[in-house]
Amino acid sequence: MSAPLLDVEGVSVELGRSPATRVLDELSLQIRAGEVVGLVGESGSGKTTLARTVLRAVNASSGAIRVEGREIQALSGRALRAWRRAGAVQYVFQDPLRSLDPGVSVRESVGEGLRIARVPRAERDRRVRSALGDVGLEDELADRLPGRLSGGQRQRAAIARALVMNPRLLVLDEPVSALDAASRDRVIRTLVALRDQRAAELGMLVISHDIGSLAALSDRLAVIHRGRIVEVGPTRRVVSAPQHPYTRLLIASVPVIGIDGPDRTERAALRALIHA
């Protein structure tokens, strides 16, 4: 088996002072190229902190984070800036307007990272067209301002903006939670197609509180609770035969998955186990 693209090993993160709050607690997770890993948990469970730590926007208190075998926790100064500019890890926000400049065309926003990297104009234009095509956005839409696109189109443009840098790891934070059902389905199908097209080179970490959306997209599912991964495995197995009480509660809240959830009495018992 190939080495993991992302290897998070025993990572803890403490935020604040006197006393600090431990947000991640000796968390470990691996992602390989061609794999979509879904990370699910309620608000405050540590999902976004993990993403920010992988991006080096937050520093781990302990543990190791390796991207393609390189320990990124050890990077600082010029080496850290060079690693970020190389674009090996790209982040897609829940709100695409956080990454798309509302005052310039979608085409310009998608190509901004290439312009900063001083990629020649002809090559930049080619890569922007390719990335927009990969997410199913017609060329005519690329000359519009982001505000003139639908929510789903904007999110696909934000994904194209990440893809144009040829990342090895794509981190998507609640990529479909703000979309209507039709747009959500289109974005999920886009991500599945990207996984299949770039299986040899691209891995994805998709963060969500919605286990239903992740069930339709991810190859493996990791469940995070109070800063710890409490269950991880093939998505079908985790959804159909959850082992941890917290996972069972999450699944019980999503009847569309088609799993018979616990009744009220059993849910109360599960909560008691979780908080014990």
N, C-alpha and C positions, 0 to 999 in steps of 0.2 A: 504494500500500500504506500502511496506517495506521502511525502511529508505534508503536514497541514499548511495551508496558506496563512491562516491565522491561528496562533496558539496562545491562548490566555491561560496562564498557569498560576493558581493560588493568589489571585489579585485581590487586594483589599484597598479600599479608598475611604479615607476619613476626611470629612468636611467640617468647617467651623472650628471654633476654639472654646476651650474651658467649659465643659469638656467637648472634644470633637465627636461628631456623629459618624459612626461607621455605616457607610452607605452600601459598599460592597464588602463581602465577608469571605475571603479566601475562595473566590469564584474562579472556576476553570471551564473553558469552552474551546472547542476546536472547529475550524471550518476548512474544508478542502476545495480546491478548484472544481468548478462545475456543480457545486452544492449550494442549495438555498437552505439556510438555517433560520427558522422562525424563533424569535425570543418573545415569550408572552408572559405578562404579569400585570397586576393592577397598578394604578398610579402610585408612585412612591416606592415601587419595588426595587428600583435601581436600573431599569432598562436604559434610560437615556444617559445615566452616569456611565454605564459600561461603554456605550457608543462614544461618548466624549473622551473616555480614557483611552480607547483604541485609537482615537484621532489625536491624542496627546493634548487635548484641550484641558484635560484634568490629569494630574499626576497621581499615580498609584502610590499608596503608602508602603506596600510590599507586594511581592510577586513579580512575574515576568510576562511581558507581552512581546511576542515574536511575529513579525510579518515576513513571510518567505524566509524564515530562519534568522532574521535580523532582529536583535533585541532593541526595540525602539525606546524603551524606558531609559536607555543609556545615552540617547541622543540629546544634544543641547546646542544652543547657539547656531553657528553656521550649518552644522551637520543636520540639525533638526529642520532648519529652514529649507535646506536642499531636499530633504526627504519629503516635506510637505509639498514643495513645488513640483516634485517628480510625479505626484498625483497617484501613487500606488493605491491609496485608500481615498475614496470619494464618499461624501455624505449627501444624502437627499433629505431635505426638510419635509415636515408634514405640510407646511404652507409654502408652496413653490414661489410665492412672491418674496420670500426671504432670500432666494438665490437668483431670481430673475429681476434685473433692473427694470422698474416700471417705465422708465423714460427712454429706453432704447428697444430696438426690435428684438424679437426672439432670436433671430440669427446672430445678432451681435452679442447677446447675453450668452448664448451657447458657446460662442467662440472666444469669450473673454479670457479664459485660462490659457488658451493657445497664444493669444496676442501677448499676454504678460510673459509667456515663455519664449516670445520672439520667434514663433514658428512662421515661416514664410507665408505670405498671403495666399498663394495658390494652394499650398498644402493645407492651410487653415480652412479655406473654403471647401476643399474636398472632404476633410474630416467632419466638418459641421454638417454637410449634406448627408454624409454616411450615417452620422449619429441620429439625425432627425429621421432618416429613413428607417433606421433600426427600431425606433419607437413609434413608427406609423404616422408621423406628422407630414402632411403634404407640404411641398416646397412653398406654395403660395401662403401658407400660414406663417412661415418663418419671417416674413417681412412685417408682420403685425406687432403691435405692442402687446405685452402679456395681458393687459386688461381687456383686450379684445378677443381673448381665447376663453373657452369654457374651463371649468376647474380641472376636468380630466385632461384636456389638452395642455394646460399649464403644467400639470404634474408630469406628463410625458416629456415636455420640453425641459423640465428640471432634471429628469433622468438622462436626457440627451446631453445636457450640460456636464453631467458627471461622466458619462460614457466617452465623451470626446477626448478625455485625457488618457484613455486606454488604461483604466484602473485594473488592479488585480482583485481588489475587494470593494464592493459597493455596500454601504451601510445606509439603510432606508428606515427613517424614523416615522412610524405611523403614516405610510405613504398613501393609504386609501381611506383613512378614517373620516376625512372631511368631504368625501365625494358622495354623490348619489349612486344608486345601485348600478346603473348602466355604466357610469364612468369608472366605478370601482372595478367592475368586471373587465373593462377594457384595459385598465392599468395592470391588473393581475395577469391577464393574458399576455400583455406586453412583457412583463417580467419573466413569465414562464418561457416565452419565445427566446428572450435574451439568454436565459440559462442554457437552453438547448443549443443556441447558435455559438455561444462562447464557452462551452463546457470545459475546454482545455485550458482556459486562462482566467476565468472570472468566478469568484465566489460572492455570495450575498448573505448579509445579515439583515433580516427584516424584523423590525421591532414593532410590536402592536399589543394592545390590550384585548384585541378581538381574535380569539382563537379560531373563529369561523373562517375569517379571511386567510389566516395562516395555514389552515388545513387545506385550502385550495391551492396553495402556492409552495409550501416548504417541503423539502425532502426529510429534514429532521426538525424536531420541535424541542426547544429548551424552555423549561418553565422556571421563572425566577420569582422568589418570594423572600422578602426582607434581605435582599442583597446576596442571596445564595441560589444556585441552581439546584432545585429540589427534584427535578426529573428531566431526563433527556433521552431521546431515542427516535427511531423512525416515526414520522408523523402519524401514519396509519395505526401503528401500535399504541402510541401515546393517546390518541383520540379514542380508539376502540377499547383499550384495556389500561386506563390510567392507574398508576400505582400509588401516587401520593395523594393524600386527602385534599390538598390545595388544588391539584390538577383536576380532581374529580369535581370540585366546586366550580372551577372555571368552565368545564365542559357542560355541567348541569345548567349553566346560564345561557347556553347557546343551543336551543332546541333544533335549529336548522341542521346541525351536524347529523342528526338522526340517531343519537344515542339516548337511551332511556336514562334520564338523570335521577338522582336520589330524591325521595320525597322530603317534606319539610322536616320531619323528625330526624332523618338521616343527615340532612344538611346541617342541622344544629349539632349533631354529633361530630361531623367533619370539622366544623368551625372550632369545636372544643379541642379536637386533636391538634389543629393548626396553631392555636393560641396557647396550648399547654406549655 
